[in-house]
Amino acid sequence: MALAVMVGAGAGVGSVVFRWCITTFTRLLAGHDDYSASPGASNPHMPWLGPYFVLLVPVIGGLLYGPLVHRFAKEARGHGVPEVMLAVAQRGGKISPKVAVVKTLASALCIGSGGSVGREGPIVQIGSALGSTLGRVTKAAEGRTKLLVACGAAGGIAATFNAPLAGVFFAMELILGAFSAEAFGATVLASVTASIIGRASFGDVAFLTLPAFHVDHLAQYGFFALLGIVAALVGLGFTRFLYLIEDACDWLWRGPEWLRPAVGGGLLGLVLLALPEMYGVGYPVLERATEGGYAVGFLLLLLAGKMLATSLTIGIGGSGGVFAPSLFIGAMLGSAYGIGVHHLLPGTAGAVGAYALIGMGATFAGAARAPITAVVILFELTGEYSIILPLMLAIVLATATSRLLSRDTIYTLKLRRRGIDLENPPPGAAIGTQHVGAVMEPLPSPLPATTALADAADLLSLSGHGALPVVAATGEYMGVVTAQAVAEALAEQPDAAPHTVEQLAAPPATVTTEQPLAQALHALLSAAGTGVPVLDAERGKPVGWLSHQSALRAVHATT
C-alpha cells in the first residue's frame, strides 16, 4: 500500500512536469498555448513566415528529440503502451528508469513541434518506469513489481485526464490483463494519490469540455448501435493505416535513425500546412466538433487528416500516444454520423453532440478493445449517468465487431509485427512451446454423475487432485467437480444442498492435446482445482490431465 501511494505520487508529479513541458515547448515553437485552437495563425516569434512556419517547426523538433531517443532510450519511440504491456507480460516488469526522463522530453518536444499524437501513451510509460524502478530499488518480488508498473500507469492516466476510475481500469484491463482484489486496491491507491496531485495543479475539471448528453427518443438506441459497429470498422481501419504508414516509412528511409524524425518532419509540415487543425493533440478541434461546429465534409476531412497526421508522426519516429487520436477520430465520425441522421430523421435523431461522444468511446474500443476503460472515461468526462446505457451498447458492439474481424488491437499489433505474441512464451523460454499432449498426465478415474457428495468427498481427498472429471451414465463427459465446490455444498443446509456431483459439474476452459502449453497455462491458472482435463481435439472427450507438476516436467523433457 505504501509503495502504491509512492508510485501514484511520482506519476502525479510526472504528469504535472510532462504537461508543463508540452505547454512550454508548444509556446516556444508555435507561439501559442495550443495552435490547433487558432489554426492558420502566424507564429508571433516568426511573424514574417505567416502560417508557413509549420513547415519548419516539425523539422526542428525532430532534430531535438531524434538523437535523444536514439542515444538514450530507443523504447521511448512510438506510443509507449505496447512496451509497458511487454514488460509486464514477459520481462518481469522491468523498465529502464531513464525511459521516464527521455519519454518526457521526447514526447513533449514531438507534441510541441506539431506531432499529431496524444499524451496518454507517454504518461503511461513514464509512470510505469517509475513503478518499475521503485520495485527494483525496494527489491520487491516480480509479481509486486508488475503491480507497481500498473500503479504507475493508473496514476499517470488519472492525473493527466482527471479520470481516476479510468486510470484504474486502464491499468487492469490493458497493462495487467487481469482483475484481482489486490490489483484493484493498489491501483486505486495510486490513482487517487495521483489525482489529488493533478487536481491541485490543474483544478478539478475534465480535460475536455463536452456538451450535455440526452437520449430524447428510444429510436436513438438503434442509431447508437449502428454507430458502434461503424466505429469499430473505423477503429480497425485506423490501426491498419497506422502500421501501413509505418511500414512505408521504414521502406523509404535509408539514413541514420536519429535523423529520421527531422527529415520526416518536412512531410508532417506539409500536412500541417494543409490542415493546421492537426497540430498537436487537437482537443480544441475535438470540442468544437462535439458542439456541431463543422460541416459533414470538413468532419470527414478532419477524420482522414488525423489518421494521416498521427500515422506519419509515429512512422517517422515520433513519440506520443494513440488514445487521444482515437477519441478525435471517433468524435469526427460521430458528429458526421449524427448530422446525417439528423437530416434524415430530425424528429427522433437528437443532438449531434450525443453521437460524437458515443463515437469517441466506440472508436477507441474498436481500436484498443478495452470496453470498460472506454465506458468509464467517457462517463468521467461527462459526469452524466444518462450516457451509460447508449455508451455501453455502442462500445460492446464495437468491441465484439473488432474481436470478430481482427485478432490484434492497436497495441498488440505493434508487438506481433516484431514477432512478439503476449499469449505465447518469449523465445528461449523453458516452458510453453511444447504441446499439451506431450506433457499431460494419465486421466484420473472419472466420477459417475450419480456419485453422492459424501462419496465424492472421499474420492477427491484420496485422489491427490483438487478436481475430478464427471461422466454421465452414457459415458458422455460433463465437466469437472472441484473439492471446493463439494466442500461448499456439504456446508449448506441438507435440504438446500445438491445430492450428487451431476449438479456441481461444470466444464473448465477447453484444453486440447494439440494446444501449445503456453496457451493451456492460462486455463490452468484460472482453474478452481489443481488441474484441468485434456480433451481430444476431434472427439471432445478427456484423454489426459494437465497439472502444474506436469507442466514443470516439460523442463526436464527439454534438457
C-alpha positions in Angstrom: 0.0 0.0 0.0 2.8 2.4 0.9 4.6 1.6 -2.4 1.4 2.1 -4.4 0.9 5.6 -2.8 4.6 6.5 -3.6 4.2 5.4 -7.2 1.0 7.3 -7.5 2.6 10.4 -6.1 5.5 10.0 -8.6 3.2 9.5 -11.5 1.2 12.6 -10.4 4.3 14.8 -10.3 5.5 13.3 -13.5 2.2 14.2 -15.3 2.5 17.8 -14.0 6.0 18.0 -15.3 5.1 16.4 -18.6 2.1 18.7 -19.3 4.3 21.7 -18.3 6.9 20.6 -20.8 4.3 20.2 -23.6 2.9 23.7 -22.9 6.4 25.2 -22.8 7.6 23.6 -26.0 4.4 24.5 -27.8 4.6 28.1 -26.8 8.3 28.2 -27.7 7.9 26.5 -31.1 4.4 27.5 -32.2 3.9 30.8 -30.2 0.5 29.6 -28.9 -0.6 27.6 -25.9 -2.4 25.2 -28.3 -2.0 26.0 -32.0 -5.0 23.8 -33.0 -7.2 26.4 -31.2 -6.2 29.0 -33.7 -5.3 27.1 -36.9 -3.6 29.0 -39.6 -2.4 31.8 -37.4 1.2 33.0 -37.7 3.8 32.4 -35.1 4.5 35.6 -33.1 8.2 34.6 -32.8 8.4 34.4 -36.6 5.6 36.6 -38.0 7.2 37.1 -41.3 6.7 33.4 -42.1 2.9 33.6 -41.6 1.3 30.1 -41.4 4.3 28.6 -43.3 6.2 28.3 -40.0 4.6 24.8 -39.6 6.9 23.6 -42.4 10.0 24.4 -40.2 8.8 23.5 -36.7 8.5 19.7 -37.0 12.0 19.6 -38.5 13.4 21.5 -35.5 11.5 19.2 -33.1 12.8 16.1 -34.9 16.4 17.4 -34.7 16.0 17.7 -31.0 14.1 14.5 -29.9 15.5 12.2 -32.7 19.1 12.0 -31.3 17.8 12.0 -27.7 15.7 8.9 -28.2 18.3 7.1 -30.4 21.1 7.7 -28.0 19.5 7.1 -24.6 16.2 5.1 -24.8 15.1 3.6 -28.1 12.0 2.2 -26.4 10.8 5.8 -25.9 9.9 5.9 -29.6 6.3 5.3 -30.6 3.2 5.2 -28.5 4.6 3.6 -25.3 1.7 1.4 -24.1 2.9 -1.8 -26.0 6.3 -1.6 -24.4 4.7 -1.5 -21.0 2.5 -4.4 -21.8 5.5 -6.4 -23.0 7.5 -5.5 -19.8 4.7 -6.8 -17.6 3.9 -10.0 -19.7 7.4 -11.2 -20.4 10.1 -9.2 -18.7 9.1 -9.3 -15.1 8.0 -5.6 -15.1 11.5 -4.3 -15.8 11.6 -0.9 -17.4 14.7 1.3 -17.5 14.4 4.4 -15.3 15.9 6.6 -18.0 12.8 5.9 -20.0 10.8 8.3 -17.8 13.2 11.2 -18.5 13.7 10.5 -22.2 10.0 9.9 -22.8 9.0 13.1 -21.0 11.3 15.3 -23.1 10.9 13.4 -26.4 7.1 13.3 -26.3 6.8 16.9 -25.2 9.1 18.0 -28.0 7.2 15.9 -30.5 3.8 17.3 -29.5 5.0 20.8 -29.0 6.5 20.8 -32.5 3.3 19.7 -34.2 3.3 15.9 -33.7 -0.3 14.8 -34.0 -0.3 12.3 -31.1 -1.7 12.1 -27.6 -0.2 12.4 -24.2 -1.6 9.2 -22.6 0.9 6.8 -24.0 3.9 8.8 -22.8 2.5 9.3 -19.3 1.7 5.6 -19.0 5.3 4.8 -19.9 6.6 7.5 -17.6 4.5 6.3 -14.6 5.3 2.7 -15.3 9.0 3.3 -15.5 8.8 5.0 -12.0 6.9 2.0 -10.7 9.4 -0.5 -12.1 12.3 1.5 -10.7 10.8 1.6 -7.2 10.1 -2.1 -7.3 13.7 -2.8 -8.1 15.1 -0.4 -5.5 13.0 -2.0 -2.8 13.8 -5.5 -4.1 10.1 -6.3 -4.5 9.1 -9.7 -5.8 8.3 -10.0 -9.5 4.6 -10.0 -9.0 4.7 -6.9 -6.9 7.0 -5.1 -9.4 4.5 -5.8 -12.1 1.7 -4.4 -9.9 3.8 -1.3 -9.2 4.2 -0.8 -13.0 0.4 -1.0 -13.3 0.1 1.5 -10.5 2.3 3.9 -12.4 0.1 3.6 -15.5 -3.1 4.1 -13.4 -1.6 7.2 -11.7 -0.4 8.7 -15.0 -3.8 8.3 -16.7 -5.7 9.6 -13.6 -3.6 12.7 -13.1 -3.3 13.7 -16.8 -7.0 13.3 -17.6 -8.5 13.8 -14.1 -10.1 10.4 -14.6 -9.2 8.3 -11.5 -11.6 5.4 -12.3 -10.4 5.2 -15.9 -6.8 5.1 -14.7 -7.6 2.0 -12.5 -9.4 0.1 -15.3 -6.9 1.1 -17.9 -4.1 -0.5 -15.8 -6.0 -3.7 -15.1 -7.6 -4.1 -18.5 -4.7 -3.3 -20.7 -1.5 -3.5 -18.6 -2.2 -6.4 -16.3 -4.8 -8.1 -18.4 -6.5 -9.4 -15.2 -8.6 -8.4 -12.3 -7.9 -9.1 -8.6 -8.7 -7.6 -5.3 -5.1 -6.8 -4.6 -4.5 -5.2 -8.0 -7.7 -3.1 -7.7 -6.8 -1.9 -4.2 -3.2 -1.0 -5.2 -4.2 0.8 -8.4 -6.9 2.7 -6.7 -4.5 4.0 -4.1 -2.1 5.1 -6.8 -4.8 6.6 -8.9 -6.3 8.6 -6.0 -2.9 9.9 -5.0 -2.1 11.0 -8.5 -5.5 12.5 -9.0 -5.1 14.7 -5.8 -1.8 16.0 -7.2 -3.3 16.5 -10.6 -6.3 18.4 -9.3 -4.1 20.5 -7.1 -2.2 21.6 -10.2 -4.8 21.7 -12.9 -8.0 22.0 -11.0 -10.9 19.6 -10.6 -12.1 19.9 -14.2 -12.2 17.3 -17.0 -9.6 17.6 -19.7 -12.4 18.1 -22.3 -15.4 20.4 -22.2 -18.2 18.3 -23.7 -21.9 19.1 -24.3 -24.7 17.8 -22.1 -25.9 14.3 -23.1 -29.6 13.4 -23.5 -31.5 10.5 -25.0 -34.7 12.0 -26.3 -36.2 9.1 -28.1 -35.9 5.3 -27.8 -35.2 5.0 -31.5 -31.8 6.6 -30.8 -30.6 3.4 -29.3 -30.8 1.8 -32.7 -28.8 4.7 -34.2 -26.2 4.3 -31.4 -25.9 0.6 -32.0 -25.2 1.1 -35.7 -22.7 3.8 -34.8 -20.9 1.3 -32.6 -20.4 -1.1 -35.5 -19.3 1.6 -37.9 -16.9 3.0 -35.2 -15.3 -0.5 -34.8 -14.6 -0.6 -38.6 -13.1 2.9 -38.4 -11.0 2.0 -35.4 -9.7 -1.1 -37.2 -9.0 1.0 -40.2 -7.0 3.4 -38.2 -5.0 0.6 -36.7 -4.2 -0.9 -40.2 -3.4 2.5 -41.7 -1.1 3.4 -38.8 1.1 0.4 -39.4 0.8 0.7 -43.2 2.3 4.2 -43.0 5.0 3.0 -40.5 5.9 0.2 -43.0 6.1 2.8 -45.8 8.4 5.0 -43.7 10.6 2.0 -42.9 10.9 1.1 -46.5 11.6 4.6 -47.7 14.1 5.7 -45.1 17.8 4.6 -45.6 19.6 7.1 -43.5 20.6 7.1 -39.8 17.7 6.7 -37.4 18.4 9.7 -35.3 17.9 11.9 -38.4 14.6 10.3 -39.5 12.2 12.4 -37.3 13.8 15.6 -38.7 13.6 14.6 -42.4 10.1 13.1 -41.9 9.1 16.3 -40.1 9.2 18.0 -43.5 6.3 15.7 -44.7 4.4 16.3 -41.5 4.8 20.1 -42.0 3.1 19.8 -45.4 0.1 18.0 -43.7 0.0 20.7 -41.0 0.1 23.5 -43.6 -2.8 22.0 -45.5 -4.7 21.1 -42.3 -3.4 23.1 -39.3 -6.1 21.6 -37.0 -3.8 18.5 -36.9 -1.1 20.4 -34.8 -0.5 18.6 -31.5 -3.2 16.7 -29.6 -6.1 18.8 -31.0 -8.5 18.9 -28.1 -10.0 22.3 -29.1 -10.9 20.9 -32.5 -12.5 17.9 -30.9 -14.6 20.0 -28.5 -15.8 22.2 -31.4 -16.8 19.1 -33.4 -18.9 17.8 -30.4 -20.7 21.2 -30.4 -21.6 20.8 -34.0 -19.2 23.5 -35.2 -18.2 21.8 -38.5 -20.0 20.6 -41.7 -20.0 16.9 -42.6 -17.5 17.3 -45.4 -15.0 19.0 -43.2 -15.6 16.5 -40.4 -14.7 13.6 -42.7 -11.6 15.6 -43.9 -10.5 16.0 -40.3 -11.0 12.3 -39.6 -8.9 11.3 -42.6 -6.3 14.1 -41.7 -5.9 12.8 -38.2 -5.3 9.3 -39.4 -2.6 10.5 -41.7 -1.0 13.0 -39.3 -0.9 10.6 -36.4 0.4 7.7 -38.6 3.0 9.9 -40.1 4.1 11.2 -36.7 4.6 7.7 -35.4 6.1 6.4 -38.7 8.9 9.0 -38.8 9.9 8.1 -35.3 7.8 10.4 -33.2 6.9 9.8 -29.6 3.3 10.0 -28.4 0.1 8.1 -27.8 -2.8 6.9 -29.9 -5.6 7.1 -27.3 -6.3 10.8 -27.9 -6.2 10.4 -31.8 -8.7 7.6 -31.4 -11.0 9.9 -29.5 -10.5 12.6 -32.1 -11.3 10.3 -35.0 -14.4 8.9 -33.1 -15.7 12.4 -32.4 -15.4 13.4 -36.1 -17.1 10.2 -37.1 -19.8 10.5 -34.6 -20.5 14.2 -35.4 -20.7 13.4 -39.1 -23.0 10.4 -38.4 -25.2 12.5 -36.1 -25.6 15.3 -38.7 -26.6 12.7 -41.3 -29.1 11.0 -39.0 -30.5 14.4 -38.0 -31.1 15.3 -41.7 -32.8 12.0 -42.3 -35.0 11.9 -39.1 -34.9 15.3 -37.5 -37.7 14.4 -35.1 -36.0 11.4 -33.5 -32.3 11.8 -34.1 -31.5 14.1 -31.1 -28.4 16.3 -30.6 -25.3 15.8 -32.7 -23.1 16.0 -29.7 -24.5 12.8 -28.3 -23.3 10.9 -31.4 -19.9 12.5 -31.1 -19.5 11.2 -27.5 -20.6 7.7 -28.4 -18.3 7.7 -31.4 -15.3 8.6 -29.2 -15.8 5.7 -26.9 -16.8 3.2 -29.6 -13.8 4.0 -31.9 -11.3 3.7 -29.0 -13.0 0.4 -28.0 -12.8 -0.9 -31.6 -9.1 0.0 -31.8 -7.9 -0.9 -28.3 -10.6 -3.4 -27.3 -10.8 -2.0 -23.8 -14.5 -1.7 -23.3 -14.5 -1.0 -19.6 -11.9 1.8 -19.9 -13.9 3.3 -22.8 -17.1 3.4 -20.8 -15.6 4.7 -17.6 -13.5 7.5 -19.2 -16.4 8.9 -21.2 -18.6 8.7 -18.1 -16.0 10.7 -16.1 -15.7 13.2 -18.9 -19.4 14.0 -19.0 -20.3 13.2 -15.4 -23.8 12.3 -16.6 -25.3 8.9 -15.8 -27.6 9.2 -18.8 -24.7 8.4 -21.1 -24.2 4.9 -19.6 -26.8 2.9 -21.4 -26.2 4.1 -25.0 -22.4 4.1 -24.4 -22.3 0.5 -23.1 -24.5 -0.6 -26.1 -22.2 1.0 -28.7 -19.0 0.1 -27.0 -19.9 -3.6 -26.5 -20.9 -3.9 -30.2 -17.7 -2.1 -31.3 -15.6 -4.5 -29.1 -17.4 -7.6 -30.4 -17.1 -6.4 -34.1 -13.4 -5.7 -33.6 -12.8 -9.1 -32.0 -14.7 -10.8 -34.8 -12.7 -9.1 -37.5 -9.2 -8.9 -36.0 -7.1 -10.9 -33.6 -5.0 -7.9 -32.6 -5.6 -4.5 -31.1 -3.8 -1.2 -31.9 -1.4 -2.1 -29.1 -0.7 -5.8 -29.6 -0.3 -5.5 -33.4 2.8 -3.4 -32.8 4.3 -6.3 -30.8 3.2 -9.0 -33.2 4.9 -7.2 -36.1 8.1 -7.6 -34.1 7.5 -11.3 -33.6 6.2 -11.0 -30.1 3.0 -12.7 -29.0 1.9 -11.8 -25.5 -0.2 -15.0 -25.3 2.8 -17.2 -26.0 6.2 -17.6 -24.3 9.1 -15.4 -25.4 11.8 -17.1 -27.5 14.1 -19.4 -25.4 11.5 -19.9 -22.6 11.9 -23.3 -21.0 8.1 -23.9 -20.8 5.4 -23.0 -23.3 6.5 -24.2 -26.7 5.6 -27.9 -26.1 2.2 -29.3 -26.9 -0.1 -30.4 -24.1 -0.3 -33.9 -25.4 3.5 -34.3 -24.8 3.4 -33.4 -21.1 0.0 -34.4 -19.8 -0.6 -37.0 -17.1 -2.9 -40.0 -17.3 -6.6 -39.1 -16.8 -7.7 -39.7 -13.2 -10.6 -42.1 -12.7 -13.8 -40.1 -13.5 -16.7 -39.8 -11.2 -20.1 -41.1 -12.3 -22.7 -38.3 -12.4 -24.8 -40.1 -9.8 -22.0 -40.1 -7.2 -23.2 -38.8 -3.8 -21.4 -35.8 -2.4 -20.1 -37.7 0.6 -18.6 -40.4 -1.6 -17.2 -37.7 -3.9 -15.5 -36.0 -0.9 -13.8 -39.3 0.0 -12.6 -39.9 -3.6 -11.4 -36.3 -4.0 -9.5 -36.4 -0.7 -7.7 -39.6 -1.8 -7.1 -38.7 -5.5 -4.4 -36.1 -5.0 -6.2 -33.7 -7.3 -8.3 -30.8 -6.5 -10.8 -31.7 -9.1 -12.0 -34.8 -11.0 -13.8 -35.3 -14.3 -17.5 -36.3 -14.2 -19.2 -38.6 -16.8 -22.8 -39.4 -17.4 -24.3 -42.9 -17.4 -23.8 -42.9 -21.2 -20.1 -42.1 -20.8 -20.5 -38.6 -22.0 -18.1 -36.1 -20.5 -20.0 -33.5 -18.4 -17.1 -31.4 -16.9 -15.3 -31.5 -13.6 -16.2 -31.2 -10.0 -13.8 -29.5 -7.6 -13.1 -30.2 -4.0 -14.0 -26.6 -3.2 -17.5 -27.0 -4.8 -18.1 -30.2 -2.9 -17.0 -28.7 0.4 -19.2 -25.7 0.0 -22.2 -27.9 -0.9 -21.7 -30.1 2.1 -21.6 -27.0 4.3 -25.1 -25.9 3.2 -28.4 -27.0 4.7 -29.2 -30.6 3.8 -32.5 -29.7 2.1 -30.9 -27.0 0.0 -27.6 -28.7 -1.0 -27.2 -30.8 -4.1 -27.2 -34.6 -3.6 -25.0 -35.7 -6.5 -21.9 -34.4 -8.3 -24.0 -34.0 -11.5 -25.4 -30.8 -10.1 -21.9 -29.4 -9.4 -20.1 -30.5 -12.6 -19.0 -27.6 -14.8 -16.7 -27.6 -17.9 -13.5 -25.6 -17.3 -11.7 -23.7 -20.1 -11.0 -26.1 -23.0 -7.6 -27.6 -23.2 -6.7 -30.0 -26.1 -3.8 -32.3 -26.8 -2.6 -30.2 -29.8 -2.7 -26.9 -27.9 0.6 -25.2 -27.1 1.4 -25.4 -23.4 1.7 -21.6 -23.1 -2.0 -21.2 -24.0 -3.1 -24.0 -21.8 -1.3 -22.4 -18.8 -3.8 -19.6 -18.9 -6.6 -22.1 -18.4 -4.7 -23.9 -15.7 -4.1 -20.7 -13.8 -7.8 -19.9 -13.8 -8.9 -23.4 -12.9 -10.5 -23.8 -9.5 -8.7 -27.1 -8.8 -5.1 -28.2 -9.2 -5.5 -29.3 -12.8 -7.7 -29.5 -15.9 -8.7 -32.4 -18.2 -7.1 -32.5 -21.6 -9.6 -33.2 -24.4 -9.1 -35.0 -27.7 -9.4 -32.3 -30.3 -11.7 -34.3 -32.6 -14.0 -36.2 -30.2 -14.0 -33.7 -27.3 -13.5 -36.4 -24.7 -11.0 -36.3 -21.9 -7.8 -38.3 -22.6 -5.4 -36.9 -20.1 -4.8 -34.4 -17.2 -2.7 -31.2 -17.1 -1.5 -30.0 -13.7 1.2 -27.6 -12.6 3.5 -30.5 -11.9 3.1 -32.0 -15.4 3.8 -28.5 -16.9 7.1 -28.3 -14.8 8.1 -31.8 -16.1 8.3 -30.2 -19.5 11.6 -28.5 -18.3 13.2 -31.9 -17.8 11.8 -33.2 -21.1 13.8 -30.5 -23.0 17.1 -30.8 -21.1 
